[in-house]
Amino acid sequence: MLKNLLTLKDVMTRLQLSRATIYRLIEQGELHPFKIGHSLRFEEQDLTTLIARMKESTPPSH
């Protein structure tokens, strides 16, 4: 399980989003980080779930 934990910087890089956007997703309940000490950590599965939800909610382009 520990190998599947991501830092905020990891999430920003993988999703190619800014820190502010990641925090907005957290506030909206789209991402569910937890703290280890003073650092946020994310489970890789949460990113996979987020991407799948976003794919479903994006209308196809024609």
N, C-alpha and C positions, 0 to 999 in steps of 0.2 A: 504494500500500500504506500509506503513512504516514497517509492520511486515515482509515483503518480502525482506527487504534490508539486504545484507550480507557484512561483513567486509572482508578485504583481508585474514585475518586469517581463517575466516569461509570458504572462497572459497578454500584455501589451504587444509583445513581439509576435506571438502566434496569431492574434486577432488583427494585428496591424491597426490598433486603436490607441488613442491618447489616454493618459492617466485619467483625465476628466471624464472621458466617455466610459471607462471601466467603472469609475465610482458612480456614474449615473446608472449604469446597469445594475450595480449593487443596490442603490437606493430604490430602483424600480422592482427589485426582487428577482431579476433575471440571473444574477450570479450570487452564489452563497459562499463567501469566503469564511475562514475562521482564523483565529490568531494563534500563533505560536510565539510566545514572548511578545514582542512589539511588532512582529511582522505578520502580514496577511499571507495566507496560503489558500490555494484553490486546488480542488481535485480535478484531474484531467477529464474525468467523466462529465463534470459540470459544463466544461467548454464544449464537449461533444453534444450534449443535450441542448445547450444554447444555440449552437450552429444549426442543429436540426430544427429547432423551433423557428428560427429566423428564416430558414429555407421554406418552411411550410407557410409562413405568413407573407412571404414575398410573392407578389403576383408575377406570373410568367410574362416575359416580354415577347411581343409578336411584331 
